[in-house]
Amino acid sequence: MQAARFARTAIAVAVAGLSCASQAAPTAQDKLLAEMKRLAERIERLEKRNTELEAKLAAGTAAPASALAQRVQALERANQDLAASLESDRISEREPELAIRLKAVEERTNNMGAPTKLAQALDGIAIEGSVAAVAQQINGRARDNGERESLLSWRGDLGITVPAGDIGRGTGEFFTQLRMGQGEDFTGLQPTFTGAFNSLGFRTGAASSEETYAIVAQAWYQLTTPLGEAANTPHSLQFTVGKMDPFVFFDQNAIADNEAEKFLNNVFVHNPMLDSGGAVGADSYGFTPGVRLAYRNEMDKPDWWQVSLAAFGAGEGARFGRSFDKPFVIGQLEYGRKNMGFDGNYRLYAWRNGQYEGFDGSRDTASGWGASVDQRVHEDVTLFARYGQATSGKAAFDRAFTVGGELTGDAWGRGADSVGLAWGWLHSGSDFRREAAGLVDDEGAPVFGYTPRGAEQVAELYYRWHLNDQLSLTPDLQYVRRAAANRDAKNMTAFGVRALYAF
């Protein structure tokens, strides 16, 4: 700007000088004067333009500063609105777009974590189930009319165990079992001690077999409390109460204890004195309310021993018709031995039933004792034996002995398959031998019509064909000789096939 002013001043002085001199030589100087004026005017226009540019520049510098301040304020307000919006989980259309997007992402993340939360909620819950179907035919000599009979039945079981919290140092769990099924029993058979050729059979008391029936078979609570101050104490006390299957806790056996996988005949599933003989006093499906207390000692690991005592409802009490009036009481002492894979379990027990139903329909007190043993004698062979004896009560058979074993299929390259064979001996009771011939029903017809002698003998053979981890097929053959200790009874044969799906 100073240079422009200086140039303009210099030009003005020169023009003034030339004006004085132009009076002497007007022609040549007029041209020079006119040129100088143009230069002065141009410089003046440039100076004016420069002034305008400076004004605009000053105005332009202030405008961005003001806009930036406004933008900062707008960002601060938006940040406050976003923070306020994120304090709530609810999504509204009036919220900032960024808040809506953040909440949407958070919701998707939570949904992705739902399986983890579900897994945490299901931690400790155990579920097991099975569906089994049996097709079975019995020979004509087993029936009064001499005709063969074929039956098809199925049964499903679902068991659920859930944690039930802690009480002090004790850990609780709750177990419930649902059972359903369909199918009739064999009818018109000659009298037998055996009880059932198909222990899987399950149906309602309704007349029609077209109905599928379901019940809550078991529902019990169990508390296991360690005894002693040490964290890994080998002593524990177990308390169980609810509706249960007594054979879950008593008379267990590794080989003869599961009709869904191993032996089908009732005399091999449990001790015949308790089950087929009716001393257990459970309801018609084998369940009853009860209470149990057990002490377990694992001091000599891997060996262990346990003593338990229980009282179960009998008669009407087993069907929730009465309280524990004259219950079924049983105590058991058991010992488990582990020796390089050759495991063995030994159980001794005694019982008393205050409402035992005798062979003549009377109800009185009955008592007895029994033993159950299973022992692995070879890597492929496990043997079992049971014995039961009645000490009081009108039992149709007063002594029972069963023995058998299972062989795995390793020898023929089918390690998951197995062959089972068992034999049973059920000796007729003295009262039964004395009174059976004279017993008549309400219409005066003979109930048995013969004089018992000796013992009924039962045999069973099966082959379990393992198809995969869940599915198996089992052909099964049963044979009964001298049914119900009748020397004149014809031999009975039942053949069937069982299909089992379990998980």
Buried (B, 14 or more C-beta within 10 A) or exposed (E): EEEEEEBBEEBEEBBEEBEEBBEEEEEEBEEBBEEBEEBBEEBEEBBEEEEEEEEEEEEEEEEEEEEEEEEEEEEEEEEEBBEEBBEEEEEEEEBBEBBBEBBEEEEEEEEEEEEEEEEEEEEEEEEEBBBBBBBBBBBEBBBEEEEEBEBEBBBBBBBBBBEBEEEEBBBBBBBBBBBBBBBEEBEEBBBBBBBBBBBBBBBBEEEEBEEEBEBEBBBBBBBBBBBEEEEEEBBBBBBBBBBBBBBBBBBBBBBBBEBBBBBBBBBBBBBBBBBBBBBBBBBEBBBBBBBBBBBBBBEEEEBBBBBBBBBBBBBBBBBEEBEBEBBBBBBBEBBBBBEEEEBBBBBBBBBBBBBBBBBBEEBBEBBBBBBBBBBBEEEBEBBBBBBBBBEBBBBBBBBBBBBBBBBBBEEEEBEBBBBBBBBBBBBBBEBBBEBBEEBEEEEEEEBBEBBBEBBBBBBBBBBBBBEEEEEBEBEBBBBBEBBBBBEEBBEBBBBBBBBBBBE
